[in-house]
């Protein structure tokens, strides 16, 4: 890094001496540079020309069109959010407020669901953009739409297993024939040609959970020739966590693709304290040459849906069929038994939190948002103790059309910290680009939507000392870039794209909480995307220099 920085500065001096035009578009001066590699920080300047970093080191006074004085601040690569859900919110408002203000310059989308394909038995997605209804069928068309409408940050995406599966199988729980599996493989190949990073899965719930290991291996093999990876929300983060991690490893090993486990955790109190065993499984696989890694968000509560408490069989045929079963007395009794006693290999959110309704917080819109389920049940029953709480749950889901976003308190700080400290564990928010005002202030979302990256830097670097500053920045930048195959981002190096985040390491902290989530963090001062300033002294400039990043 220093060698290339010195060469670039030397070239600059020669150009000045010869009287040539050598103006930079932007120079960031006097910063403490944490370059994303994990190497120790150093003081220096960063020069940008166009959308690329031109030089690092000591940049002489010159004809920079714009300068930023970063004295007292850390200059780092723009943060890459390894796991995000902003797919359609960015079409509503491309400013990406809650992500830009965290220092995020690139979002990686997809967890089973993706913004394409929508073909066959999965109808085209229709979204209103600037007052016009827009529909598309391929992931590449979504990328094109982002480029046309404009976004403040960069966007990359996996192709989702759910999309691929439902394009061919619809809402049926039937097993696919060999011909149908070939159709799915063709859809994966099409998405890879459109620029997908790889295949993503959410195999905890249908439709993703319907895919057998062998079938996922075959779909990953379709992504492998394009350099794709396999990103997975494993089948069971609770009592089945060990077998589920083993399955993810086996898929990567058999298909010949890297694996990234989404938000690694132990989400059942019966297994709390056993993260060392999970990490050992990953380390063993890595020693034998399997490239398996993971990401994490720095909170001990996860976001899912109250409908995830409903057993998998009741989801067959889609939401309307599930609602019909919720209304059927016989099906209700069967569901109650399955929820309270469990089903083999099914991750059961209810038993994972010990049947404790107070550990479920309603985060979706509606009359109960911001309340824990024990409070909701009390209000609904009006103090009566003669009604089964599960009946109230079923009725609530019927009233809310089968979907109630919920935060579950299901894993521990100790397990999370042990995973976070592993060198192959990076940072992903599992959040979306919301805002504290306007149409994108909705529901009672998880605070990770607003605070993930500042929380790592404020709590786990500065306050707890769990991570070195340089290691935390690496987990947010070059580690994610390397996983995703974004080879020209994630580091401060001459020739790399000029995605830069500048922050105050002494004061950076998250402010969003579970009960008051709509709060931007403190300490992120400047964010630069593709050479353009998007956040200037903490204020969004309205610039939209982001791009859809298609894997080459």
DRENLO-519287 format. One record per residue (C-alpha): residue in three letters; x, y, z; chain. Coordinates in steps of 0.5 Angstrom, whole numbers. Example, Ala and Ser with C-alpha at 12.3 -4.5 7.8 and 13.67 -1.06 7.14 Angstrom:
! residues 2
     r    east   north      up   c
   ALA      25      -9      16   A
   SER      27      -2      14   A
! end
This chain:
! residues 552
     r    east   north      up   c
   UNK       0       0       0   A
   UNK       5       5       2   A
   UNK       9       3      -4   A
   UNK       4       5      -9   A
   UNK       2      11      -5   A
   UNK       9      14      -6   A
   UNK       9      12     -13   A
   UNK       2      16     -14   A
   UNK       5      22     -10   A
   UNK      11      22     -14   A
   UNK       7      22     -21   A
   UNK       3      28     -18   A
   UNK      10      32     -16   A
   UNK      13      31     -23   A
   UNK       6      33     -26   A
   UNK       6      39     -22   A
   UNK      14      40     -24   A
   UNK      12      40     -31   A
   UNK       6      45     -31   A
   UNK       1      39     -33   A
   UNK      -6      39     -30   A
   UNK      -6      35     -24   A
   UNK     -12      37     -20   A
   UNK     -15      32     -16   A
   UNK     -23      33     -15   A
   UNK     -22      31      -8   A
   UNK     -17      31      -2   A
   UNK     -18      28       5   A
   UNK     -13      31       9   A
   UNK     -10      30      16   A
   UNK     -14      24      17   A
   UNK     -12      17      21   A
   UNK     -12      12      16   A
   UNK     -15       5      17   A
   UNK     -14       2      10   A
   UNK     -19      -4      11   A
   UNK     -13      -9      11   A
   UNK     -13     -10      18   A
   UNK      -6      -6      18   A
   UNK      -4      -1      23   A
   UNK      -7       6      22   A
   UNK      -3      12      20   A
   UNK      -3      19      19   A
   UNK      -4      21      11   A
   UNK      -8      24       6   A
   UNK     -13      21       1   A
   UNK     -13      24      -6   A
   UNK     -19      22     -11   A
   UNK     -20      23     -18   A
   UNK     -27      22     -21   A
   UNK     -29      16     -18   A
   UNK     -23      13     -16   A
   UNK     -17      14     -11   A
   UNK     -11      17     -14   A
   UNK      -6      17      -8   A
   UNK      -5      16      -1   A
   UNK       0      19       3   A
   UNK       3      26       4   A
   UNK      -1      30      -2   A
   UNK       2      37      -3   A
   UNK      -2      43      -3   A
   UNK      -5      43     -10   A
   UNK     -11      44     -15   A
   UNK     -16      40     -11   A
   UNK     -23      42     -13   A
   UNK     -25      40      -6   A
   UNK     -22      39       1   A
   UNK     -24      35       7   A
   UNK     -20      37      13   A
   UNK     -21      30      17   A
   UNK     -16      32      23   A
   UNK     -18      28      29   A
   UNK     -22      23      25   A
   UNK     -21      16      22   A
   UNK     -21      15      15   A
   UNK     -24       8      13   A
   UNK     -26       5       6   A
   UNK     -34       5       6   A
   UNK     -37       0      10   A
   UNK     -40      -6       6   A
   UNK     -47      -9       9   A
   UNK     -46     -16       8   A
   UNK     -53     -18       9   A
   UNK     -59     -13       8   A
   UNK     -66     -12       6   A
   UNK     -67      -5       2   A
   UNK     -69      -8      -5   A
   UNK     -75      -5      -5   A
   UNK     -75       1       0   A
   UNK     -69       4      -5   A
   UNK     -74       4     -10   A
   UNK     -79       9      -6   A
   UNK     -73      13      -4   A
   UNK     -66      12      -6   A
   UNK     -63      16      -1   A
   UNK     -61      10       3   A
   UNK     -62      15      10   A
   UNK     -61      10      15   A
   UNK     -55       6      12   A
   UNK     -51      12       9   A
   UNK     -51      15      16   A
   UNK     -48       9      19   A
   UNK     -42      10      14   A
   UNK     -45       4       9   A
   UNK     -43       5       2   A
   UNK     -45      -2      -1   A
   UNK     -51      -6       1   A
   UNK     -51     -13      -1   A
   UNK     -58     -16      -2   A
   UNK     -62     -23      -1   A
   UNK     -64     -28       4   A
   UNK     -68     -33       0   A
   UNK     -72     -28      -3   A
   UNK     -69     -23      -8   A
   UNK     -71     -18     -13   A
   UNK     -71     -23     -19   A
   UNK     -73     -27     -22   A
   UNK     -80     -27     -23   A
   UNK     -82     -32     -28   A
   UNK     -86     -38     -29   A
   UNK     -91     -39     -23   A
   UNK     -88     -33     -19   A
   UNK     -92     -27     -22   A
   UNK     -87     -21     -24   A
   UNK     -86     -16     -18   A
   UNK     -90      -9     -19   A
   UNK     -87      -3     -16   A
   UNK     -89       4     -16   A
   UNK     -83       8     -18   A
   UNK     -84      16     -19   A
   UNK     -92      15     -19   A
   UNK     -91      10     -25   A
   UNK     -92       2     -24   A
   UNK     -86      -2     -26   A
   UNK     -85      -9     -27   A
   UNK     -80     -14     -28   A
   UNK     -78     -21     -29   A
   UNK     -70     -22     -29   A
   UNK     -65     -19     -23   A
   UNK     -62     -16     -29   A
   UNK     -68     -11     -30   A
   UNK     -68      -9     -23   A
   UNK     -61      -7     -23   A
   UNK     -62      -3     -29   A
   UNK     -68       0     -26   A
   UNK     -64       2     -20   A
   UNK     -59       5     -25   A
   UNK     -64       9     -28   A
   UNK     -68      12     -22   A
   UNK     -61      13     -18   A
   UNK     -59      11     -11   A
   UNK     -54      14      -6   A
   UNK     -50       8      -5   A
   UNK     -48       2      -9   A
   UNK     -52      -5      -9   A
   UNK     -51     -12     -10   A
   UNK     -55     -18     -10   A
   UNK     -55     -25      -9   A
   UNK     -61     -29     -13   A
   UNK     -65     -32      -8   A
   UNK     -67     -40      -7   A
   UNK     -74     -38      -6   A
   UNK     -75     -34     -12   A
   UNK     -72     -40     -16   A
   UNK     -76     -45     -13   A
   UNK     -83     -41     -13   A
   UNK     -82     -40     -21   A
   UNK     -82     -47     -22   A
   UNK     -86     -50     -16   A
   UNK     -91     -44     -14   A
   UNK     -94     -45      -7   A
   UNK     -94     -53      -8   A
   UNK     -90     -57      -3   A
   UNK     -89     -62      -8   A
   UNK     -82     -65      -9   A
   UNK     -79     -63     -16   A
   UNK     -78     -67     -22   A
   UNK     -71     -68     -25   A
   UNK     -74     -63     -31   A
   UNK     -76     -58     -26   A
   UNK     -69     -58     -22   A
   UNK     -66     -57     -29   A
   UNK     -71     -51     -30   A
   UNK     -69     -48     -23   A
   UNK     -61     -49     -25   A
   UNK     -63     -45     -31   A
   UNK     -66     -39     -27   A
   UNK     -59     -39     -23   A
   UNK     -55     -39     -29   A
   UNK     -59     -33     -32   A
   UNK     -59     -29     -25   A
   UNK     -51     -30     -25   A
   UNK     -50     -28     -32   A
   UNK     -55     -22     -30   A
   UNK     -49     -20     -25   A
   UNK     -52     -24     -18   A
   UNK     -46     -25     -13   A
   UNK     -49     -33     -12   A
   UNK     -54     -36      -9   A
   UNK     -58     -34      -2   A
   UNK     -62     -39       2   A
   UNK     -67     -38       8   A
   UNK     -68     -45       9   A
   UNK     -71     -44      16   A
   UNK     -78     -43      13   A
   UNK     -82     -45       7   A
   UNK     -81     -45       1   A
   UNK     -73     -45       2   A
   UNK     -74     -51       7   A
   UNK     -77     -55       2   A
   UNK     -71     -56      -2   A
   UNK     -67     -62       0   A
   UNK     -59     -61       1   A
   UNK     -58     -65      -6   A
   UNK     -62     -60      -9   A
   UNK     -59     -54      -6   A
   UNK     -52     -57      -8   A
   UNK     -54     -58     -15   A
   UNK     -57     -50     -15   A
   UNK     -50     -48     -12   A
   UNK     -46     -52     -18   A
   UNK     -50     -48     -23   A
   UNK     -47     -41     -20   A
   UNK     -40     -44     -19   A
   UNK     -37     -43     -26   A
   UNK     -39     -36     -25   A
   UNK     -35     -35     -19   A
   UNK     -41     -35     -14   A
   UNK     -42     -36      -7   A
   UNK     -47     -39      -3   A
   UNK     -50     -35       3   A
   UNK     -55     -38       8   A
   UNK     -60     -37      13   A
   UNK     -59     -44      16   A
   UNK     -65     -49      17   A
   UNK     -64     -49      25   A
   UNK     -61     -44      29   A
   UNK     -63     -47      35   A
   UNK     -63     -54      37   A
   UNK     -61     -56      30   A
   UNK     -56     -51      30   A
   UNK     -50     -56      29   A
   UNK     -53     -60      24   A
   UNK     -55     -54      20   A
   UNK     -48     -51      20   A
   UNK     -46     -58      18   A
   UNK     -51     -58      12   A
   UNK     -48     -51      10   A
   UNK     -41     -54      10   A
   UNK     -43     -60       6   A
   UNK     -46     -56       1   A
   UNK     -40     -51       0   A
   UNK     -36     -57       0   A
   UNK     -40     -61      -5   A
   UNK     -41     -56     -10   A
   UNK     -34     -53     -10   A
   UNK     -37     -46      -8   A
   UNK     -35     -41      -2   A
   UNK     -40     -41       4   A
   UNK     -42     -35       8   A
   UNK     -47     -37      14   A
   UNK     -52     -31      15   A
   UNK     -52     -28      22   A
   UNK     -49     -34      26   A
   UNK     -52     -35      33   A
   UNK     -55     -40      38   A
   UNK     -62     -38      38   A
   UNK     -65     -43      43   A
   UNK     -64     -42      51   A
   UNK     -62     -50      52   A
   UNK     -56     -49      48   A
   UNK     -54     -42      50   A
   UNK     -46     -42      52   A
   UNK     -44     -47      46   A
   UNK     -42     -42      41   A
   UNK     -35     -45      41   A
   UNK     -37     -52      39   A
   UNK     -41     -48      33   A
   UNK     -34     -44      31   A
   UNK     -30     -51      32   A
   UNK     -34     -54      26   A
   UNK     -33     -48      22   A
   UNK     -25     -48      24   A
   UNK     -25     -56      22   A
   UNK     -28     -55      15   A
   UNK     -23     -49      14   A
   UNK     -17     -53      16   A
   UNK     -19     -58      11   A
   UNK     -20     -53       5   A
   UNK     -27     -51       5   A
   UNK     -28     -44       5   A
   UNK     -34     -43      10   A
   UNK     -35     -36      14   A
   UNK     -40     -32      17   A
   UNK     -43     -25      19   A
   UNK     -46     -23      25   A
   UNK     -50     -17      27   A
   UNK     -49     -14      34   A
   UNK     -55     -15      38   A
   UNK     -58     -21      42   A
   UNK     -65     -20      39   A
   UNK     -67     -22      32   A
   UNK     -73     -20      27   A
   UNK     -77     -25      24   A
   UNK     -85     -26      24   A
   UNK     -90     -28      28   A
   UNK     -92     -33      23   A
   UNK     -86     -37      24   A
   UNK     -89     -40      30   A
   UNK     -94     -43      25   A
   UNK     -91     -50      23   A
   UNK     -89     -51      16   A
   UNK     -94     -56      14   A
   UNK     -99     -50      15   A
   UNK     -96     -46      10   A
   UNK     -97     -50       4   A
   UNK    -101     -46      -1   A
   UNK     -99     -40       1   A
   UNK    -101     -34       6   A
   UNK    -109     -35       4   A
   UNK    -108     -43       5   A
   UNK    -105     -41      12   A
   UNK    -110     -37      14   A
   UNK    -116     -42      12   A
   UNK    -112     -47      17   A
   UNK    -112     -42      22   A
   UNK    -119     -41      22   A
   UNK    -120     -49      22   A
   UNK    -121     -51      29   A
   UNK    -118     -58      28   A
   UNK    -112     -55      24   A
   UNK    -112     -50      30   A
   UNK    -111     -56      35   A
   UNK    -106     -60      31   A
   UNK    -102     -53      31   A
   UNK    -102     -52      38   A
   UNK     -99     -59      39   A
   UNK     -94     -58      34   A
   UNK     -92     -51      37   A
   UNK     -92     -53      44   A
   UNK     -88     -60      43   A
   UNK     -84     -58      37   A
   UNK     -83     -62      30   A
   UNK     -76     -66      28   A
   UNK     -72     -61      25   A
   UNK     -76     -55      25   A
   UNK     -74     -49      28   A
   UNK     -79     -47      33   A
   UNK     -79     -39      35   A
   UNK     -84     -41      41   A
   UNK     -80     -46      44   A
   UNK     -73     -42      43   A
   UNK     -75     -37      48   A
   UNK     -78     -42      53   A
   UNK     -85     -40      51   A
   UNK     -84     -33      54   A
   UNK     -89     -28      51   A
   UNK     -85     -23      54   A
   UNK     -79     -24      49   A
   UNK     -83     -23      43   A
   UNK     -83     -15      41   A
   UNK     -88     -13      36   A
   UNK     -84      -9      31   A
   UNK     -89      -9      25   A
   UNK     -94      -3      24   A
   UNK    -101      -4      27   A
   UNK    -104      -2      34   A
   UNK    -100      -7      38   A
   UNK     -93      -4      35   A
   UNK     -88      -3      40   A
   UNK     -91      -8      45   A
   UNK     -89     -15      48   A
   UNK     -93     -20      46   A
   UNK     -95     -22      53   A
   UNK     -98     -15      54   A
   UNK    -101     -16      47   A
   UNK    -105     -22      50   A
   UNK    -107     -19      56   A
   UNK    -110     -13      52   A
   UNK    -113     -18      48   A
   UNK    -116     -22      53   A
   UNK    -118     -16      57   A
   UNK    -116     -20      64   A
   UNK    -119     -26      62   A
   UNK    -115     -33      64   A
   UNK    -120     -38      60   A
   UNK    -117     -37      53   A
   UNK    -111     -41      50   A
   UNK    -106     -35      48   A
   UNK    -105     -39      42   A
   UNK    -112     -38      40   A
   UNK    -110     -30      41   A
   UNK    -104     -31      37   A
   UNK    -108     -35      31   A
   UNK    -113     -29      31   A
   UNK    -108     -24      31   A
   UNK    -105     -27      25   A
   UNK    -112     -27      22   A
   UNK    -113     -20      23   A
   UNK    -106     -18      20   A
   UNK    -107     -22      14   A
   UNK    -102     -27      16   A
   UNK     -96     -23      18   A
   UNK     -94     -19      24   A
   UNK     -86     -17      24   A
   UNK     -83     -19      31   A
   UNK     -77     -18      35   A
   UNK     -75     -25      39   A
   UNK     -70     -24      44   A
   UNK     -67     -31      43   A
   UNK     -59     -31      44   A
   UNK     -54     -29      48   A
   UNK     -48     -23      49   A
   UNK     -43     -28      51   A
   UNK     -44     -33      45   A
   UNK     -45     -27      40   A
   UNK     -38     -24      42   A
   UNK     -35     -30      41   A
   UNK     -37     -31      34   A
   UNK     -36     -24      33   A
   UNK     -28     -24      35   A
   UNK     -27     -30      30   A
   UNK     -23     -27      24   A
   UNK     -28     -30      19   A
   UNK     -34     -27      22   A
   UNK     -36     -20      18   A
   UNK     -41     -15      20   A
   UNK     -48     -15      16   A
   UNK     -54     -11      19   A
   UNK     -60     -16      17   A
   UNK     -63      -9      16   A
   UNK     -66      -4      11   A
   UNK     -66       3       9   A
   UNK     -71       7      13   A
   UNK     -71      14      15   A
   UNK     -73      18      21   A
   UNK     -78      22      18   A
   UNK     -83      21      12   A
   UNK     -86      15       8   A
   UNK     -80      11      10   A
   UNK     -81      12      18   A
   UNK     -86       6      19   A
   UNK     -87       0      24   A
   UNK     -83      -1      30   A
   UNK     -76      -4      26   A
   UNK     -70      -7      29   A
   UNK     -65      -2      31   A
   UNK     -60      -5      27   A
   UNK     -63      -2      21   A
   UNK     -60       5      24   A
   UNK     -54       3      29   A
   UNK     -51      -4      27   A
   UNK     -44      -1      24   A
   UNK     -43       5      29   A
   UNK     -45       0      35   A
   UNK     -39      -4      33   A
   UNK     -35       1      33   A
   UNK     -37       5      39   A
   UNK     -39      -1      44   A
   UNK     -35      -7      42   A
   UNK     -29      -3      40   A
   UNK     -28       3      44   A
   UNK     -32       1      50   A
   UNK     -31      -6      51   A
   UNK     -25      -7      47   A
   UNK     -27     -14      44   A
   UNK     -24     -12      37   A
   UNK     -18      -7      35   A
   UNK     -21      -1      31   A
   UNK     -17      -4      25   A
   UNK     -20     -11      26   A
   UNK     -27      -8      26   A
   UNK     -26      -4      20   A
   UNK     -23     -10      16   A
   UNK     -30     -14      18   A
   UNK     -34      -8      15   A
   UNK     -30      -7       9   A
   UNK     -25     -12       6   A
   UNK     -27     -18       9   A
   UNK     -34     -17       6   A
   UNK     -31     -15      -1   A
   UNK     -27     -21      -1   A
   UNK     -33     -25       0   A
   UNK     -37     -22      -5   A
   UNK     -32     -22     -10   A
   UNK     -32     -14     -10   A
   UNK     -25     -14     -12   A
   UNK     -24      -6     -13   A
   UNK     -28      -4      -7   A
   UNK     -27      -5       1   A
   UNK     -20      -2       1   A
   UNK     -16       5       1   A
   UNK     -12       4      -5   A
   UNK     -10       7     -11   A
   UNK     -14       5     -17   A
   UNK     -20       3     -12   A
   UNK     -27       6     -13   A
   UNK     -27      12      -8   A
   UNK     -32       9      -3   A
   UNK     -30      13       4   A
   UNK     -33      13      11   A
   UNK     -30      19      16   A
   UNK     -32      18      23   A
   UNK     -30      20      30   A
   UNK     -28      14      33   A
   UNK     -28      17      40   A
   UNK     -35      19      40   A
   UNK     -39      14      35   A
   UNK     -45      11      38   A
   UNK     -51       8      36   A
   UNK     -58      11      39   A
   UNK     -63       7      36   A
   UNK     -66       2      41   A
   UNK     -72      -3      41   A
   UNK     -77       1      44   A
   UNK     -75       8      40   A
   UNK     -71       5      34   A
   UNK     -72      12      29   A
   UNK     -65      15      31   A
   UNK     -59      16      27   A
   UNK     -52      15      30   A
   UNK     -47      20      32   A
   UNK     -40      20      30   A
   UNK     -41      19      22   A
   UNK     -38      26      19   A
   UNK     -37      24      12   A
   UNK     -39      19       7   A
   UNK     -36      19       0   A
   UNK     -39      14      -6   A
   UNK     -36      13     -12   A
   UNK     -32      20     -11   A
   UNK     -38      24      -9   A
   UNK     -40      27      -2   A
   UNK     -46      24       0   A
   UNK     -46      25       7   A
   UNK     -43      32       9   A
   UNK     -42      34      17   A
   UNK     -47      29      18   A
   UNK     -52      32      13   A
   UNK     -55      28       7   A
   UNK     -53      32       1   A
   UNK     -58      29      -4   A
   UNK     -53      26      -8   A
   UNK     -54      19     -12   A
   UNK     -48      17     -15   A
   UNK     -49       9     -13   A
   UNK     -49       4     -18   A
   UNK     -52      -3     -19   A
   UNK     -45      -8     -18   A
   UNK     -46     -14     -22   A
   UNK     -41     -19     -21   A
   UNK     -36     -20     -27   A
! end
